[in-house]
């Protein structure tokens, strides 16, 4: 984990990612590194055999969650609640990591609604929220909003947001309905919205291997 870089906007992060791709670093490598850093953070905070619930969307933020869940399988009791069905998962790195997750034997519950997320959150020692990432703005759709509400109401668990609290605008920090996190593990640099939000909890910046040449 690292600190000290200047805050960047989501657009700046996308520019950095595109530079990485041009340098031969594929999206799958960045997703693998991001998910691994999340898993390492969970290990640093949670004792072995804890129950860890991942609430994941179907985009790249969910893909980061799939990697982290797979990494923790075996040492922790891991459950993944998927907001939506597997057929909606974004093709590419996110889809590949979902397929790898299934092969790992982690329990996956598709189309997880409010009641399912609420029940699982109440039983979990930690909830890792990976529904939406830095590309999100506006109002979450109902199924995601229901899951966010269920997470926020179950305060027995530690809540860890992946990159940004789901439902928050990563540029401005504004939200109509977002996860309230105890920790946010963000990647490469703090996003500007995290500085303006009171819902991010303690922000930890994780190094995902972006070279200096890709900086802007």
PyMOL commands that set and color helices and strands:
alter all, ss='L'
color gray80, all
select helices_A, chain A and resi 10-22+27-45+60-72+86-88+93-104+114-123+142-153+192-196+212-214
alter helices_A, ss='H'
color red, helices_A
select strands_A, chain A and resi 51-56+77-82+107-109+126-130+158-162+183-187+202-206
alter strands_A, ss='S'
color yellow, strands_A
deselect
rebuild
show_as cartoon
